[in-house]
């Protein structure tokens, strides 16, 4: 497990560390599936950040729009 921030902790299995001649960790090897998942999360966070100033829409309005488009029924 490692900290991404003071409030977020991730558990990634299979991490391997690269150390320097003093034994200090200088890099990490992450399994590709974990890496791809982290990239997807990073993308999602970027989209959220880009859209944070957009006006919100109520749940009722979303339902109304979906019904109008025939995506959901009563």
C-alpha positions as CSV (number, residue, x, y, z in Angstrom):
1,X,0.0,0.0,0.0
2,X,1.2,3.5,-0.7
3,X,-0.1,7.0,-0.1
4,X,-1.3,9.1,-3.1
5,X,-2.2,12.0,-0.8
6,X,-2.7,12.3,2.9
7,X,-6.3,11.1,2.5
8,X,-6.0,8.5,-0.3
9,X,-4.4,5.1,0.1
10,X,-4.1,2.5,-2.7
11,X,-3.5,-1.2,-2.4
12,X,-1.6,-2.5,-5.3
13,X,-0.3,-6.1,-5.2
14,X,2.9,-7.1,-7.0
15,X,4.8,-3.9,-6.7
16,X,8.6,-4.2,-7.1
17,X,11.1,-1.5,-6.1
18,X,14.3,-0.5,-7.8
19,X,16.9,0.6,-5.3
20,X,20.1,2.6,-5.6
21,X,23.5,1.5,-4.3
22,X,22.5,2.8,-0.8
23,X,19.3,0.7,-0.7
24,X,17.0,3.7,-1.1
25,X,14.0,3.2,-3.3
26,X,14.3,5.2,-6.5
27,X,11.6,3.6,-8.7
28,X,8.8,1.2,-8.7
29,X,7.6,-1.5,-11.1
30,X,3.8,-1.7,-11.3
31,X,2.0,-4.7,-12.9
32,X,0.5,-3.5,-16.2
33,X,-3.1,-4.2,-15.2
34,X,-2.7,-2.0,-12.2
35,X,-1.0,0.6,-14.2
36,X,-3.8,0.7,-16.8
37,X,-6.3,1.0,-14.0
38,X,-4.4,3.9,-12.5
39,X,-4.4,5.6,-15.9
40,X,-8.1,5.2,-16.2
41,X,-8.6,6.7,-12.8
42,X,-6.3,9.6,-13.7
43,X,-8.3,10.2,-16.9
44,X,-11.6,10.2,-14.9
45,X,-10.2,12.7,-12.4
46,X,-9.1,15.0,-15.3
47,X,-12.6,14.9,-16.8
48,X,-14.1,15.7,-13.4
49,X,-11.6,18.6,-12.9
50,X,-12.5,20.0,-16.4
51,X,-16.2,19.9,-15.8
52,X,-16.3,21.1,-12.1
53,X,-17.6,24.5,-13.1
54,X,-20.5,23.2,-15.3
55,X,-24.0,23.6,-13.9
56,X,-25.5,20.6,-12.1
57,X,-28.7,18.9,-13.2
58,X,-31.2,17.5,-10.8
59,X,-31.9,13.8,-10.7
60,X,-35.5,14.5,-11.7
61,X,-34.3,16.4,-14.7
62,X,-32.0,13.6,-15.8
63,X,-34.9,11.1,-15.5
64,X,-37.1,13.4,-17.6
65,X,-34.5,13.7,-20.3
66,X,-33.9,10.0,-20.4
67,X,-37.6,9.3,-20.6
68,X,-38.0,11.8,-23.4
69,X,-35.2,10.1,-25.4
70,X,-36.8,6.7,-24.8
71,X,-33.9,5.4,-22.8
72,X,-36.0,4.6,-19.7
73,X,-39.7,4.1,-19.2
74,X,-41.9,5.1,-16.3
